[in-house]
Amino acid sequence: MIEIYGEDGTQTDKITGDEFEYDQKSGIASAQGPVEMILTRPPGPTGAGKKIDGSHTATGAVGDSGQVQVKTSGVTFDRNTGVVTTDQRVDFSMAKGYGSAVGASYDSQRGYLTLVQAWS
């Protein structure tokens, strides 16, 4: 399990999986198997569903709870940047909807989930 905390010390995100490998020198954690994430909207202005170049959607403040649940696999987490990435299928859900994509990145410092391409 990887828990990500905000500057004020409160937990903001949680990443769970059966097996992670962590390289302490590089700060990179990876999981090849199934991974579930609970991503929480960071405090600040609300503004969700921003379109990026017409095909990618970044999601910050979504749903009533401000949480997005994500199921995927093949995840890499860079402790230095706070970015989580995968090139695998991503299923996500929130209070006001759900969807799927292939590939995603999550910037835990900014609270943005970026979907790479639509699932077909």
Phi and psi in radians as a Rosetta constraint file:
Dihedral C 1 N 2 CA 2 C 2 CIRCULARHARMONIC -2.047 0.35
Dihedral N 2 CA 2 C 2 N 3 CIRCULARHARMONIC 2.204 0.35
Dihedral C 2 N 3 CA 3 C 3 CIRCULARHARMONIC -1.984 0.35
Dihedral N 3 CA 3 C 3 N 4 CIRCULARHARMONIC 2.315 0.35
Dihedral C 3 N 4 CA 4 C 4 CIRCULARHARMONIC -1.950 0.35
Dihedral N 4 CA 4 C 4 N 5 CIRCULARHARMONIC 2.291 0.35
Dihedral C 4 N 5 CA 5 C 5 CIRCULARHARMONIC -1.990 0.35
Dihedral N 5 CA 5 C 5 N 6 CIRCULARHARMONIC 2.580 0.35
Dihedral C 5 N 6 CA 6 C 6 CIRCULARHARMONIC -1.362 0.35
Dihedral N 6 CA 6 C 6 N 7 CIRCULARHARMONIC 3.038 0.35
Dihedral C 6 N 7 CA 7 C 7 CIRCULARHARMONIC -1.046 0.35
Dihedral N 7 CA 7 C 7 N 8 CIRCULARHARMONIC -0.502 0.35
Dihedral C 7 N 8 CA 8 C 8 CIRCULARHARMONIC -1.484 0.35
Dihedral N 8 CA 8 C 8 N 9 CIRCULARHARMONIC 0.027 0.35
Dihedral C 8 N 9 CA 9 C 9 CIRCULARHARMONIC 1.579 0.35
Dihedral N 9 CA 9 C 9 N 10 CIRCULARHARMONIC -0.026 0.35
Dihedral C 9 N 10 CA 10 C 10 CIRCULARHARMONIC -1.526 0.35
Dihedral N 10 CA 10 C 10 N 11 CIRCULARHARMONIC 2.520 0.35
Dihedral C 10 N 11 CA 11 C 11 CIRCULARHARMONIC -1.192 0.35
Dihedral N 11 CA 11 C 11 N 12 CIRCULARHARMONIC 2.344 0.35
Dihedral C 11 N 12 CA 12 C 12 CIRCULARHARMONIC -1.978 0.35
Dihedral N 12 CA 12 C 12 N 13 CIRCULARHARMONIC -0.674 0.35
Dihedral C 12 N 13 CA 13 C 13 CIRCULARHARMONIC -2.383 0.35
Dihedral N 13 CA 13 C 13 N 14 CIRCULARHARMONIC 2.679 0.35
Dihedral C 13 N 14 CA 14 C 14 CIRCULARHARMONIC -2.396 0.35
Dihedral N 14 CA 14 C 14 N 15 CIRCULARHARMONIC 2.297 0.35
Dihedral C 14 N 15 CA 15 C 15 CIRCULARHARMONIC -2.110 0.35
Dihedral N 15 CA 15 C 15 N 16 CIRCULARHARMONIC 2.135 0.35
Dihedral C 15 N 16 CA 16 C 16 CIRCULARHARMONIC -2.178 0.35
Dihedral N 16 CA 16 C 16 N 17 CIRCULARHARMONIC 2.558 0.35
Dihedral C 16 N 17 CA 17 C 17 CIRCULARHARMONIC -2.849 0.35
Dihedral N 17 CA 17 C 17 N 18 CIRCULARHARMONIC 2.937 0.35
Dihedral C 17 N 18 CA 18 C 18 CIRCULARHARMONIC -1.272 0.35
Dihedral N 18 CA 18 C 18 N 19 CIRCULARHARMONIC -0.613 0.35
Dihedral C 18 N 19 CA 19 C 19 CIRCULARHARMONIC -2.627 0.35
Dihedral N 19 CA 19 C 19 N 20 CIRCULARHARMONIC 2.178 0.35
Dihedral C 19 N 20 CA 20 C 20 CIRCULARHARMONIC -2.066 0.35
Dihedral N 20 CA 20 C 20 N 21 CIRCULARHARMONIC 2.578 0.35
Dihedral C 20 N 21 CA 21 C 21 CIRCULARHARMONIC -1.960 0.35
Dihedral N 21 CA 21 C 21 N 22 CIRCULARHARMONIC 2.401 0.35
Dihedral C 21 N 22 CA 22 C 22 CIRCULARHARMONIC -2.264 0.35
Dihedral N 22 CA 22 C 22 N 23 CIRCULARHARMONIC 2.185 0.35
Dihedral C 22 N 23 CA 23 C 23 CIRCULARHARMONIC -1.743 0.35
Dihedral N 23 CA 23 C 23 N 24 CIRCULARHARMONIC 1.809 0.35
Dihedral C 23 N 24 CA 24 C 24 CIRCULARHARMONIC -1.084 0.35
Dihedral N 24 CA 24 C 24 N 25 CIRCULARHARMONIC -0.616 0.35
Dihedral C 24 N 25 CA 25 C 25 CIRCULARHARMONIC -1.126 0.35
Dihedral N 25 CA 25 C 25 N 26 CIRCULARHARMONIC -0.789 0.35
Dihedral C 25 N 26 CA 26 C 26 CIRCULARHARMONIC -1.554 0.35
Dihedral N 26 CA 26 C 26 N 27 CIRCULARHARMONIC -0.353 0.35
Dihedral C 26 N 27 CA 27 C 27 CIRCULARHARMONIC 1.375 0.35
Dihedral N 27 CA 27 C 27 N 28 CIRCULARHARMONIC 0.370 0.35
Dihedral C 27 N 28 CA 28 C 28 CIRCULARHARMONIC -1.818 0.35
Dihedral N 28 CA 28 C 28 N 29 CIRCULARHARMONIC 2.210 0.35
Dihedral C 28 N 29 CA 29 C 29 CIRCULARHARMONIC -1.970 0.35
Dihedral N 29 CA 29 C 29 N 30 CIRCULARHARMONIC 2.455 0.35
Dihedral C 29 N 30 CA 30 C 30 CIRCULARHARMONIC -2.427 0.35
Dihedral N 30 CA 30 C 30 N 31 CIRCULARHARMONIC 2.647 0.35
Dihedral C 30 N 31 CA 31 C 31 CIRCULARHARMONIC -2.402 0.35
Dihedral N 31 CA 31 C 31 N 32 CIRCULARHARMONIC 2.166 0.35
Dihedral C 31 N 32 CA 32 C 32 CIRCULARHARMONIC -1.481 0.35
Dihedral N 32 CA 32 C 32 N 33 CIRCULARHARMONIC -0.519 0.35
Dihedral C 32 N 33 CA 33 C 33 CIRCULARHARMONIC -1.487 0.35
Dihedral N 33 CA 33 C 33 N 34 CIRCULARHARMONIC -2.924 0.35
Dihedral C 33 N 34 CA 34 C 34 CIRCULARHARMONIC -1.050 0.35
Dihedral N 34 CA 34 C 34 N 35 CIRCULARHARMONIC 2.468 0.35
Dihedral C 34 N 35 CA 35 C 35 CIRCULARHARMONIC -2.390 0.35
Dihedral N 35 CA 35 C 35 N 36 CIRCULARHARMONIC 2.418 0.35
Dihedral C 35 N 36 CA 36 C 36 CIRCULARHARMONIC -2.084 0.35
Dihedral N 36 CA 36 C 36 N 37 CIRCULARHARMONIC 2.438 0.35
Dihedral C 36 N 37 CA 37 C 37 CIRCULARHARMONIC -2.266 0.35
Dihedral N 37 CA 37 C 37 N 38 CIRCULARHARMONIC 2.481 0.35
Dihedral C 37 N 38 CA 38 C 38 CIRCULARHARMONIC -2.027 0.35
Dihedral N 38 CA 38 C 38 N 39 CIRCULARHARMONIC 1.975 0.35
Dihedral C 38 N 39 CA 39 C 39 CIRCULARHARMONIC -1.875 0.35
Dihedral N 39 CA 39 C 39 N 40 CIRCULARHARMONIC 2.284 0.35
Dihedral C 39 N 40 CA 40 C 40 CIRCULARHARMONIC -1.986 0.35
Dihedral N 40 CA 40 C 40 N 41 CIRCULARHARMONIC 2.340 0.35
Dihedral C 40 N 41 CA 41 C 41 CIRCULARHARMONIC -0.991 0.35
Dihedral N 41 CA 41 C 41 N 42 CIRCULARHARMONIC 2.276 0.35
Dihedral C 41 N 42 CA 42 C 42 CIRCULARHARMONIC -1.248 0.35
Dihedral N 42 CA 42 C 42 N 43 CIRCULARHARMONIC 2.732 0.35
Dihedral C 42 N 43 CA 43 C 43 CIRCULARHARMONIC -1.151 0.35
Dihedral N 43 CA 43 C 43 N 44 CIRCULARHARMONIC 2.671 0.35
Dihedral C 43 N 44 CA 44 C 44 CIRCULARHARMONIC 2.313 0.35
Dihedral N 44 CA 44 C 44 N 45 CIRCULARHARMONIC -2.879 0.35
Dihedral C 44 N 45 CA 45 C 45 CIRCULARHARMONIC -1.091 0.35
Dihedral N 45 CA 45 C 45 N 46 CIRCULARHARMONIC 2.537 0.35
Dihedral C 45 N 46 CA 46 C 46 CIRCULARHARMONIC -1.582 0.35
Dihedral N 46 CA 46 C 46 N 47 CIRCULARHARMONIC 2.549 0.35
Dihedral C 46 N 47 CA 47 C 47 CIRCULARHARMONIC 3.080 0.35
Dihedral N 47 CA 47 C 47 N 48 CIRCULARHARMONIC 1.562 0.35
Dihedral C 47 N 48 CA 48 C 48 CIRCULARHARMONIC -1.828 0.35
Dihedral N 48 CA 48 C 48 N 49 CIRCULARHARMONIC 2.915 0.35
Dihedral C 48 N 49 CA 49 C 49 CIRCULARHARMONIC 1.155 0.35
Dihedral N 49 CA 49 C 49 N 50 CIRCULARHARMONIC 0.657 0.35
Dihedral C 49 N 50 CA 50 C 50 CIRCULARHARMONIC -1.288 0.35
Dihedral N 50 CA 50 C 50 N 51 CIRCULARHARMONIC 2.284 0.35
Dihedral C 50 N 51 CA 51 C 51 CIRCULARHARMONIC -1.487 0.35
Dihedral N 51 CA 51 C 51 N 52 CIRCULARHARMONIC 2.393 0.35
Dihedral C 51 N 52 CA 52 C 52 CIRCULARHARMONIC -2.101 0.35
Dihedral N 52 CA 52 C 52 N 53 CIRCULARHARMONIC 2.136 0.35
Dihedral C 52 N 53 CA 53 C 53 CIRCULARHARMONIC 0.776 0.35
Dihedral N 53 CA 53 C 53 N 54 CIRCULARHARMONIC 0.575 0.35
Dihedral C 53 N 54 CA 54 C 54 CIRCULARHARMONIC 1.379 0.35
Dihedral N 54 CA 54 C 54 N 55 CIRCULARHARMONIC -0.354 0.35
Dihedral C 54 N 55 CA 55 C 55 CIRCULARHARMONIC -2.128 0.35
Dihedral N 55 CA 55 C 55 N 56 CIRCULARHARMONIC -0.356 0.35
Dihedral C 55 N 56 CA 56 C 56 CIRCULARHARMONIC -1.829 0.35
Dihedral N 56 CA 56 C 56 N 57 CIRCULARHARMONIC 2.449 0.35
Dihedral C 56 N 57 CA 57 C 57 CIRCULARHARMONIC -2.104 0.35
Dihedral N 57 CA 57 C 57 N 58 CIRCULARHARMONIC 2.207 0.35
Dihedral C 57 N 58 CA 58 C 58 CIRCULARHARMONIC -1.747 0.35
Dihedral N 58 CA 58 C 58 N 59 CIRCULARHARMONIC 2.359 0.35
Dihedral C 58 N 59 CA 59 C 59 CIRCULARHARMONIC -2.120 0.35
Dihedral N 59 CA 59 C 59 N 60 CIRCULARHARMONIC 2.091 0.35
Dihedral C 59 N 60 CA 60 C 60 CIRCULARHARMONIC -1.915 0.35
Dihedral N 60 CA 60 C 60 N 61 CIRCULARHARMONIC -1.316 0.35
Dihedral C 60 N 61 CA 61 C 61 CIRCULARHARMONIC -1.668 0.35
Dihedral N 61 CA 61 C 61 N 62 CIRCULARHARMONIC 1.629 0.35
Dihedral C 61 N 62 CA 62 C 62 CIRCULARHARMONIC -2.157 0.35
Dihedral N 62 CA 62 C 62 N 63 CIRCULARHARMONIC 2.600 0.35
Dihedral C 62 N 63 CA 63 C 63 CIRCULARHARMONIC 1.217 0.35
Dihedral N 63 CA 63 C 63 N 64 CIRCULARHARMONIC 2.844 0.35
Dihedral C 63 N 64 CA 64 C 64 CIRCULARHARMONIC -1.194 0.35
Dihedral N 64 CA 64 C 64 N 65 CIRCULARHARMONIC -0.627 0.35
Dihedral C 64 N 65 CA 65 C 65 CIRCULARHARMONIC -1.469 0.35
Dihedral N 65 CA 65 C 65 N 66 CIRCULARHARMONIC -0.229 0.35
Dihedral C 65 N 66 CA 66 C 66 CIRCULARHARMONIC 1.330 0.35
Dihedral N 66 CA 66 C 66 N 67 CIRCULARHARMONIC 0.256 0.35
Dihedral C 66 N 67 CA 67 C 67 CIRCULARHARMONIC -1.997 0.35
Dihedral N 67 CA 67 C 67 N 68 CIRCULARHARMONIC 2.520 0.35
Dihedral C 67 N 68 CA 68 C 68 CIRCULARHARMONIC -2.112 0.35
Dihedral N 68 CA 68 C 68 N 69 CIRCULARHARMONIC 2.250 0.35
Dihedral C 68 N 69 CA 69 C 69 CIRCULARHARMONIC -1.732 0.35
Dihedral N 69 CA 69 C 69 N 70 CIRCULARHARMONIC 2.256 0.35
Dihedral C 69 N 70 CA 70 C 70 CIRCULARHARMONIC -2.194 0.35
Dihedral N 70 CA 70 C 70 N 71 CIRCULARHARMONIC 2.364 0.35
Dihedral C 70 N 71 CA 71 C 71 CIRCULARHARMONIC -2.145 0.35
Dihedral N 71 CA 71 C 71 N 72 CIRCULARHARMONIC 2.250 0.35
Dihedral C 71 N 72 CA 72 C 72 CIRCULARHARMONIC -2.786 0.35
Dihedral N 72 CA 72 C 72 N 73 CIRCULARHARMONIC -2.856 0.35
Dihedral C 72 N 73 CA 73 C 73 CIRCULARHARMONIC -2.707 0.35
Dihedral N 73 CA 73 C 73 N 74 CIRCULARHARMONIC 3.024 0.35
Dihedral C 73 N 74 CA 74 C 74 CIRCULARHARMONIC 1.096 0.35
Dihedral N 74 CA 74 C 74 N 75 CIRCULARHARMONIC 0.815 0.35
Dihedral C 74 N 75 CA 75 C 75 CIRCULARHARMONIC -1.637 0.35
Dihedral N 75 CA 75 C 75 N 76 CIRCULARHARMONIC 2.459 0.35
Dihedral C 75 N 76 CA 76 C 76 CIRCULARHARMONIC -2.146 0.35
Dihedral N 76 CA 76 C 76 N 77 CIRCULARHARMONIC 2.294 0.35
Dihedral C 76 N 77 CA 77 C 77 CIRCULARHARMONIC -2.086 0.35
Dihedral N 77 CA 77 C 77 N 78 CIRCULARHARMONIC 2.172 0.35
Dihedral C 77 N 78 CA 78 C 78 CIRCULARHARMONIC -1.757 0.35
Dihedral N 78 CA 78 C 78 N 79 CIRCULARHARMONIC 1.885 0.35
Dihedral C 78 N 79 CA 79 C 79 CIRCULARHARMONIC -1.075 0.35
Dihedral N 79 CA 79 C 79 N 80 CIRCULARHARMONIC -0.567 0.35
Dihedral C 79 N 80 CA 80 C 80 CIRCULARHARMONIC -1.200 0.35
Dihedral N 80 CA 80 C 80 N 81 CIRCULARHARMONIC -0.656 0.35
Dihedral C 80 N 81 CA 81 C 81 CIRCULARHARMONIC -1.762 0.35
Dihedral N 81 CA 81 C 81 N 82 CIRCULARHARMONIC -0.346 0.35
Dihedral C 81 N 82 CA 82 C 82 CIRCULARHARMONIC 1.352 0.35
Dihedral N 82 CA 82 C 82 N 83 CIRCULARHARMONIC 0.310 0.35
Dihedral C 82 N 83 CA 83 C 83 CIRCULARHARMONIC -1.777 0.35
Dihedral N 83 CA 83 C 83 N 84 CIRCULARHARMONIC 2.314 0.35
Dihedral C 83 N 84 CA 84 C 84 CIRCULARHARMONIC -1.905 0.35
Dihedral N 84 CA 84 C 84 N 85 CIRCULARHARMONIC 2.326 0.35
Dihedral C 84 N 85 CA 85 C 85 CIRCULARHARMONIC -2.338 0.35
Dihedral N 85 CA 85 C 85 N 86 CIRCULARHARMONIC 2.712 0.35
Dihedral C 85 N 86 CA 86 C 86 CIRCULARHARMONIC -2.679 0.35
Dihedral N 86 CA 86 C 86 N 87 CIRCULARHARMONIC 2.654 0.35
Dihedral C 86 N 87 CA 87 C 87 CIRCULARHARMONIC -1.957 0.35
Dihedral N 87 CA 87 C 87 N 88 CIRCULARHARMONIC 0.221 0.35
Dihedral C 87 N 88 CA 88 C 88 CIRCULARHARMONIC -1.662 0.35
Dihedral N 88 CA 88 C 88 N 89 CIRCULARHARMONIC 3.067 0.35
Dihedral C 88 N 89 CA 89 C 89 CIRCULARHARMONIC -1.049 0.35
Dihedral N 89 CA 89 C 89 N 90 CIRCULARHARMONIC 2.442 0.35
Dihedral C 89 N 90 CA 90 C 90 CIRCULARHARMONIC -2.206 0.35
Dihedral N 90 CA 90 C 90 N 91 CIRCULARHARMONIC 2.157 0.35
Dihedral C 90 N 91 CA 91 C 91 CIRCULARHARMONIC -1.922 0.35
Dihedral N 91 CA 91 C 91 N 92 CIRCULARHARMONIC 2.275 0.35
Dihedral C 91 N 92 CA 92 C 92 CIRCULARHARMONIC -2.329 0.35
Dihedral N 92 CA 92 C 92 N 93 CIRCULARHARMONIC 2.660 0.35
Dihedral C 92 N 93 CA 93 C 93 CIRCULARHARMONIC -2.552 0.35
Dihedral N 93 CA 93 C 93 N 94 CIRCULARHARMONIC 2.690 0.35
Dihedral C 93 N 94 CA 94 C 94 CIRCULARHARMONIC -2.660 0.35
Dihedral N 94 CA 94 C 94 N 95 CIRCULARHARMONIC 3.112 0.35
Dihedral C 94 N 95 CA 95 C 95 CIRCULARHARMONIC -1.011 0.35
Dihedral N 95 CA 95 C 95 N 96 CIRCULARHARMONIC -0.570 0.35
Dihedral C 95 N 96 CA 96 C 96 CIRCULARHARMONIC -1.936 0.35
Dihedral N 96 CA 96 C 96 N 97 CIRCULARHARMONIC 0.323 0.35
Dihedral C 96 N 97 CA 97 C 97 CIRCULARHARMONIC 2.807 0.35
Dihedral N 97 CA 97 C 97 N 98 CIRCULARHARMONIC -3.080 0.35
Dihedral C 97 N 98 CA 98 C 98 CIRCULARHARMONIC -2.737 0.35
Dihedral N 98 CA 98 C 98 N 99 CIRCULARHARMONIC 2.951 0.35
Dihedral C 98 N 99 CA 99 C 99 CIRCULARHARMONIC -3.117 0.35
Dihedral N 99 CA 99 C 99 N 100 CIRCULARHARMONIC -3.094 0.35
Dihedral C 99 N 100 CA 100 C 100 CIRCULARHARMONIC -2.438 0.35
Dihedral N 100 CA 100 C 100 N 101 CIRCULARHARMONIC 2.740 0.35
Dihedral C 100 N 101 CA 101 C 101 CIRCULARHARMONIC -2.701 0.35
Dihedral N 101 CA 101 C 101 N 102 CIRCULARHARMONIC 3.008 0.35
Dihedral C 101 N 102 CA 102 C 102 CIRCULARHARMONIC -2.004 0.35
Dihedral N 102 CA 102 C 102 N 103 CIRCULARHARMONIC 2.003 0.35
Dihedral C 102 N 103 CA 103 C 103 CIRCULARHARMONIC 1.452 0.35
Dihedral N 103 CA 103 C 103 N 104 CIRCULARHARMONIC 2.474 0.35
Dihedral C 103 N 104 CA 104 C 104 CIRCULARHARMONIC -2.848 0.35
Dihedral N 104 CA 104 C 104 N 105 CIRCULARHARMONIC 2.805 0.35
Dihedral C 104 N 105 CA 105 C 105 CIRCULARHARMONIC -2.375 0.35
Dihedral N 105 CA 105 C 105 N 106 CIRCULARHARMONIC 2.602 0.35
Dihedral C 105 N 106 CA 106 C 106 CIRCULARHARMONIC -2.277 0.35
Dihedral N 106 CA 106 C 106 N 107 CIRCULARHARMONIC 2.113 0.35
Dihedral C 106 N 107 CA 107 C 107 CIRCULARHARMONIC -1.664 0.35
Dihedral N 107 CA 107 C 107 N 108 CIRCULARHARMONIC 1.781 0.35
Dihedral C 107 N 108 CA 108 C 108 CIRCULARHARMONIC -1.209 0.35
Dihedral N 108 CA 108 C 108 N 109 CIRCULARHARMONIC -0.383 0.35
Dihedral C 108 N 109 CA 109 C 109 CIRCULARHARMONIC -1.355 0.35
Dihedral N 109 CA 109 C 109 N 110 CIRCULARHARMONIC -0.548 0.35
Dihedral C 109 N 110 CA 110 C 110 CIRCULARHARMONIC -1.784 0.35
Dihedral N 110 CA 110 C 110 N 111 CIRCULARHARMONIC -0.313 0.35
Dihedral C 110 N 111 CA 111 C 111 CIRCULARHARMONIC 1.386 0.35
Dihedral N 111 CA 111 C 111 N 112 CIRCULARHARMONIC 0.534 0.35
Dihedral C 111 N 112 CA 112 C 112 CIRCULARHARMONIC -1.960 0.35
Dihedral N 112 CA 112 C 112 N 113 CIRCULARHARMONIC 2.232 0.35
Dihedral C 112 N 113 CA 113 C 113 CIRCULARHARMONIC -1.784 0.35
Dihedral N 113 CA 113 C 113 N 114 CIRCULARHARMONIC 2.070 0.35
Dihedral C 113 N 114 CA 114 C 114 CIRCULARHARMONIC -1.931 0.35
Dihedral N 114 CA 114 C 114 N 115 CIRCULARHARMONIC 2.149 0.35
Dihedral C 114 N 115 CA 115 C 115 CIRCULARHARMONIC -1.638 0.35
Dihedral N 115 CA 115 C 115 N 116 CIRCULARHARMONIC 2.355 0.35
Dihedral C 115 N 116 CA 116 C 116 CIRCULARHARMONIC -1.411 0.35
Dihedral N 116 CA 116 C 116 N 117 CIRCULARHARMONIC -0.941 0.35
Dihedral C 116 N 117 CA 117 C 117 CIRCULARHARMONIC -2.617 0.35
Dihedral N 117 CA 117 C 117 N 118 CIRCULARHARMONIC 2.740 0.35
Dihedral C 117 N 118 CA 118 C 118 CIRCULARHARMONIC -1.154 0.35
Dihedral N 118 CA 118 C 118 N 119 CIRCULARHARMONIC 2.552 0.35
Dihedral C 118 N 119 CA 119 C 119 CIRCULARHARMONIC -1.405 0.35
Dihedral N 119 CA 119 C 119 N 120 CIRCULARHARMONIC 2.313 0.35
